[in-house]
């Protein structure tokens, strides 16, 4: 067997969609194991750009089986819109399967998300208000509705009535807002369920059977390591487990079934939303990287905060995920800079910190310790092997690998599928 988990090694938006799409050519199954439509993967193929939110990146290959695991929370309306958009662009979605254990995002989740952010005021998390957090909250509180219940019309109606009674008390008594009516939700979601029912199948069974048959399987996470609810910059995190271990719980497989883990990191760092960001650039250089890299959220369009590559974060991601290697994306964005910086450590109250702090208070007070390397002026977008890269670009990558403690297996030199350099096979 050959199983590979692809995880974000920073704060998300690292280019996992491109890397997953590229690797999917050699895979038999592609499995999305966590997150919701608060994440987005942008994939460019033949000059056509596809923005995926729930459907696994491998959907652009007609012969690949694409699975949405139980760890994902699904907004049926968003998923169907995505399927319709793909169909309109000539992409078949017949090979999609959805776990019956995946939880469903409902209109009251989106409303609750918005109300909670409003109440937090200056302490808001900066969520997308897509209902992801409240859906995961209901899952843990045992109030969730899964795909298995959504496609059972009688069961769905009973659970929806129960939940609305509970949610309306919160809306009216806590948030002082209007209640939601069953009639405004039930007909639409019954229709969604009828369309999605043919896709619902036990993903855990499919994946484990494929492993037993020796097939190649690619597990795709959303967001990144530092947005993990346990290991990220809490509370400025997502509500699930983007780390590699999340692939086991989110797809229904045992940890012994994972062969390799690859971390995806940009050649610099970006972050969306609130929270500390030690290497953030607040000047024209940050604006330059944002503009050249097209650093705007796939889901929300929000401008991303940009900063220098952080090796403290990279080492942390290697440790938490057990990374075997890295994929470095958007190296081309740094072309033209005279000098490039890498954060090798933090300075906190006069002391040098080499491990990522667990305390948000400490992290906010950390100052980056930088190492400077010479940049390169040559266009690298046509490079197809490591030797094609300028010497300074190679030295930059080698220093990243040295500081992170793992080799670099893939290098992205542009958004296209073909604009990729492979230094070692991973699947």
C-alpha positions in Angstrom: 0.0 0.0 0.0 1.0 3.6 -0.3 -0.8 6.2 1.8 0.2 9.9 2.0 -1.3 12.6 4.2 -0.9 16.2 2.9 -1.1 18.8 5.7 -0.6 22.5 5.9 2.6 23.4 7.8 1.6 27.0 8.6 -1.6 28.9 9.1 -3.4 27.4 6.1 -3.5 28.8 2.5 -0.2 27.1 1.8 -1.1 25.8 -1.6 -2.3 22.4 -0.6 -4.9 22.4 -3.4 -2.1 22.6 -6.1 0.0 20.0 -4.4 -2.9 17.6 -3.9 -4.0 18.1 -7.5 -0.5 17.4 -8.7 -0.1 14.2 -6.6 -3.6 13.0 -7.4 -2.4 11.9 -10.8 -0.6 9.0 -9.2 -3.3 8.2 -6.6 -6.3 6.0 -6.8 -8.3 7.7 -4.0 -8.3 11.2 -2.7 -9.8 11.7 0.8 -10.8 15.0 2.4 -10.7 14.4 6.1 -11.7 17.6 8.0 -12.9 21.2 7.9 -15.8 22.7 6.0 -16.4 25.3 3.4 -14.5 27.9 5.5 -11.4 26.5 3.6 -10.7 26.8 -0.1 -8.3 25.2 -2.5 -7.4 26.9 -5.7 -6.2 24.6 -8.5 -5.0 25.9 -11.9 -5.1 23.4 -14.8 -4.4 24.4 -18.4 -5.0 28.0 -17.6 -8.4 27.3 -16.0 -8.8 28.1 -12.4 -11.0 26.0 -10.1 -11.9 27.1 -6.5 -12.8 24.1 -4.4 -14.3 24.3 -0.9 -15.6 20.8 -0.1 -14.9 18.6 -3.0 -11.4 17.0 -2.9 -8.8 18.4 -5.3 -8.6 15.1 -7.2 -12.0 15.7 -8.7 -10.3 17.2 -11.8 -9.1 13.7 -12.7 -12.1 11.7 -14.1 -10.7 8.3 -13.1 -10.1 9.1 -9.4 -12.4 8.3 -6.5 -12.9 11.4 -4.3 -14.2 10.9 -0.8 -15.5 13.4 1.8 -14.7 11.8 5.2 -16.7 11.8 8.5 -14.4 14.5 9.9 -15.8 17.1 7.4 -18.8 19.3 8.2 -20.9 19.8 5.1 -23.1 22.6 4.1 -25.4 20.8 1.6 -26.3 24.0 -0.3 -22.6 24.9 -0.8 -21.7 21.4 -1.8 -24.4 21.2 -4.4 -23.5 24.6 -5.8 -19.9 23.4 -6.1 -21.0 20.2 -7.9 -23.3 22.2 -10.3 -20.4 24.6 -11.0 -18.1 21.7 -11.8 -20.7 20.1 -14.0 -21.2 23.3 -15.9 -17.5 23.4 -16.6 -17.4 19.9 -17.9 -16.1 18.2 -14.8 -17.8 14.9 -13.8 -18.5 14.4 -10.1 -19.8 10.9 -10.5 -16.8 9.5 -8.5 -17.6 11.5 -5.4 -18.6 9.7 -2.2 -19.7 11.3 1.1 -19.5 9.6 4.5 -22.9 9.1 6.2 -21.1 10.1 9.5 -20.2 13.6 8.3 -22.1 16.3 10.1 -24.3 18.8 8.4 -24.2 22.6 8.6 -27.7 24.1 8.9 -28.9 27.7 8.7 -29.0 28.1 12.5 -25.2 27.3 12.6 -24.4 30.2 10.2 -26.6 32.5 12.2 -25.1 31.4 15.5 -21.6 31.9 14.1 -22.4 35.5 13.2 -24.1 36.3 16.5 -21.1 34.9 18.5 -18.6 37.0 16.6 -20.7 40.1 17.2 -20.9 39.4 20.9 -17.1 38.9 21.2 -16.4 42.4 19.7 -12.7 43.2 19.8 -12.1 39.6 21.0 -13.6 38.1 17.8 -11.8 35.1 16.3 -12.2 36.3 12.7 -14.2 33.3 11.5 -15.7 33.2 8.1 -19.2 32.9 9.7 -20.0 29.9 7.6 -21.3 28.0 10.6 -18.3 25.6 10.9 -17.6 26.2 14.6 -21.2 25.9 15.7 -21.6 22.7 13.7 -18.5 21.2 15.4 -19.8 22.4 18.7 -23.1 20.6 18.1 -21.2 17.5 17.1 -19.4 17.4 20.4 -22.5 18.3 22.3 -24.3 15.4 20.7 -26.8 17.7 19.0 -25.5 17.3 15.5 -27.3 16.0 12.4 -25.2 13.8 10.2 -25.6 12.9 6.5 -27.1 9.6 7.6 -30.0 11.5 9.3 -30.3 14.2 6.6 -31.1 11.6 3.9 -33.7 10.0 6.1 -36.6 12.4 5.7 -38.6 11.3 8.8 -35.5 11.3 11.1 -34.3 14.6 9.8 -37.6 16.4 10.4 -37.7 15.0 14.0 -34.1 16.1 14.8 -34.6 19.5 13.1 -37.7 20.2 15.2 -35.7 19.2 18.4 -32.7 21.4 17.5 -34.8 24.4 16.5 -36.6 24.4 19.9 -33.2 24.5 21.6 -31.6 27.0 19.2 -34.5 29.4 19.3 -34.2 29.7 23.0 -30.6 30.8 22.6 -31.4 33.2 19.7 -34.2 34.9 21.6 -32.9 34.8 25.2 -29.2 35.2 24.8 -28.7 37.0 21.5 -32.1 38.8 21.6 -32.8 37.9 17.9 -35.7 36.4 16.0 -36.4 32.7 16.1 -36.0 30.4 13.1 -39.0 28.5 11.6 -39.0 24.9 10.5 -40.9 25.8 7.3 -38.0 28.0 6.2 -35.5 25.1 6.5 -37.2 21.8 6.0 -38.3 22.0 2.3 -35.0 23.2 1.0 -32.9 20.7 3.0 -35.2 17.8 2.1 -34.5 18.7 -1.5 -30.8 18.9 -0.9 -30.9 15.5 0.8 -32.6 13.9 -2.2 -29.9 15.1 -4.5 -27.0 14.1 -2.3 -28.4 10.7 -1.2 -26.8 8.8 -4.2 -23.4 10.0 -3.1 -23.6 8.8 0.5 -21.6 5.7 1.2 -19.4 4.4 4.1 -16.1 6.1 3.4 -14.2 4.2 6.1 -15.1 0.9 4.4 -14.1 2.2 1.0 -10.7 3.5 2.2 -9.8 0.4 4.3 -10.8 -1.9 1.4 -8.6 0.2 -0.9 -5.7 -0.1 1.5 -6.1 -3.9 1.7 -6.0 -3.9 -2.2 -2.7 -2.0 -2.2 -4.1 1.1 -3.8 -2.5 4.5 -3.6 -4.4 6.9 -1.3 -4.0 10.6 -0.8 -5.4 12.2 2.4 -6.1 16.0 2.0 -6.5 18.3 5.0 -7.8 21.8 5.1 -6.4 24.8 6.9 -3.0 24.3 8.6 -1.1 23.0 11.7 -1.3 26.4 13.5 -5.1 26.4 13.1 -5.5 23.0 14.7 -7.9 23.3 17.7 -5.4 21.5 20.0 -2.0 22.4 18.5 -2.7 25.8 16.9 -2.6 29.4 18.2 -5.7 28.8 20.4 -8.3 30.4 20.5 -7.5 31.8 17.0 -7.9 28.4 15.4 -10.4 26.4 13.5 -12.7 23.8 15.1 -11.2 20.6 13.8 -7.8 18.8 13.4 -5.9 19.8 10.3 -2.8 17.9 11.6 -1.9 14.5 10.2 -3.5 12.6 13.1 -6.8 14.1 12.0 -6.7 11.9 8.9 -7.2 8.8 11.0 -10.2 10.1 12.9 -11.6 12.1 10.0 -11.5 9.2 7.5 -12.0 6.2 9.7 -8.6 4.5 9.5 -6.0 3.3 12.0 -2.7 5.2 12.5 -0.7 2.2 11.3 -2.3 2.7 7.8 -0.4 5.9 7.2 2.9 5.5 5.3 4.1 9.1 4.9 3.2 12.7 5.8 4.0 15.7 3.7 3.8 19.3 5.0 3.0 22.1 2.6 4.5 25.5 3.3 4.8 28.7 1.3 8.2 30.2 0.7 7.0 32.9 3.0 4.1 32.9 5.5 0.5 34.2 5.3 -2.3 34.3 7.8 -6.0 35.2 7.6 -8.0 36.5 10.5 -6.9 37.5 14.0 -4.1 36.2 16.2 -0.4 36.6 16.6 2.0 36.5 13.6 5.6 37.0 14.6 7.1 37.6 11.1 4.3 39.7 9.7 5.3 42.5 7.4 3.4 45.8 8.0 5.1 47.7 5.2 5.2 48.0 1.5 7.2 44.8 1.2 4.2 42.9 2.8 1.9 44.7 0.3 4.2 43.6 -2.6 4.2 40.0 -1.5 0.4 40.1 -1.1 -0.1 41.6 -4.6 2.4 39.4 -6.4 1.2 36.2 -4.6 -2.5 37.0 -5.1 -2.9 36.6 -1.3 -6.6 36.9 -1.0 -8.8 34.3 0.6 -10.3 31.7 -1.8 -13.5 31.5 0.3 -13.9 35.1 1.6 -11.7 37.2 -0.6 -10.1 38.7 2.5 -6.5 40.0 2.1 -4.0 37.7 3.8 -1.4 39.0 6.2 2.1 38.3 4.8 5.4 37.7 6.5 8.8 36.1 6.2 9.3 32.3 6.3 9.3 31.2 10.0 11.5 28.2 10.7 10.2 28.0 14.3 6.8 27.3 12.9 8.2 24.8 10.4 10.0 22.8 13.1 6.9 22.8 15.1 4.9 21.5 12.2 7.5 18.8 11.6 7.2 17.6 15.2 3.4 17.7 15.6 2.7 16.0 12.3 5.7 13.7 12.1 6.5 15.2 8.6 8.7 13.2 6.3 9.2 16.0 3.9 8.1 19.5 2.8 6.5 20.9 -0.4 7.5 24.6 -0.8 5.0 26.6 -2.9 5.1 30.1 -4.4 8.9 30.3 -4.5 8.4 32.5 -7.7 6.7 35.2 -5.6 10.1 36.0 -4.0 11.8 36.6 -7.3 13.3 40.1 -7.7 13.9 40.7 -4.0 17.5 41.8 -3.2 17.5 40.2 0.2 15.3 37.5 1.8 14.9 36.9 5.5 14.2 33.7 7.4 13.2 33.7 11.0 15.4 31.1 12.8 14.2 31.8 16.4 12.3 34.2 18.6 13.5 36.6 21.2 11.4 36.8 24.4 12.4 39.0 27.3 16.0 38.8 26.3 16.1 35.1 25.8 16.3 33.2 22.6 13.3 30.8 22.0 13.7 28.0 19.5 10.5 26.1 20.2 7.0 27.4 19.3 5.4 28.7 22.5 2.1 27.3 23.8 1.2 30.6 25.5 -0.5 33.2 23.3 0.7 35.9 25.6 4.3 34.8 25.2 3.9 34.4 21.4 2.5 37.9 21.1 5.6 39.3 22.9 8.1 37.3 20.8 10.3 39.1 18.3 11.7 37.2 15.3 15.4 36.6 15.1 16.3 36.9 11.4 18.9 35.5 9.1 19.4 37.2 5.7 20.1 35.5 2.4 20.7 37.0 -1.0 17.7 37.0 -3.3 17.6 36.2 -7.1 16.5 38.1 -10.1 16.1 35.3 -12.6 12.6 34.2 -13.7 12.1 30.7 -12.3 8.6 29.9 -13.6 10.1 27.7 -16.4 12.3 25.7 -14.1 11.4 22.0 -14.2 14.3 20.5 -12.3 16.2 21.6 -9.2 19.3 22.4 -11.3 17.3 24.9 -13.3 16.9 27.2 -10.2 19.3 30.0 -9.6 22.0 29.3 -7.1 20.6 31.8 -4.5 17.1 30.2 -4.8 18.7 26.7 -4.2 20.6 28.1 -1.2 17.4 29.5 0.2 15.6 26.2 -0.1 18.5 24.3 1.4 18.5 26.6 4.4 14.8 26.0 4.9 15.3 22.3 4.8 18.2 22.5 7.2 16.3 24.6 9.7 13.1 22.5 9.4 15.0 19.2 9.7 13.4 17.5 6.8 14.1 17.3 3.0 12.1 19.3 0.4 10.3 16.9 -2.1 8.3 19.4 -4.2 8.9 23.0 -5.2 6.2 25.2 -6.7 7.4 27.8 -9.2 4.0 29.0 -10.4 0.3 28.2 -10.0 0.0 25.7 -12.9 0.1 22.0 -12.5 3.1 21.9 -14.8 5.0 24.6 -12.8 6.3 22.1 -10.3 9.7 20.6 -9.5 10.0 17.1 -8.0 13.2 16.3 -6.1 11.9 13.0 -4.6 8.9 10.7 -5.1 6.4 10.6 -2.2 3.5 8.5 -3.5 
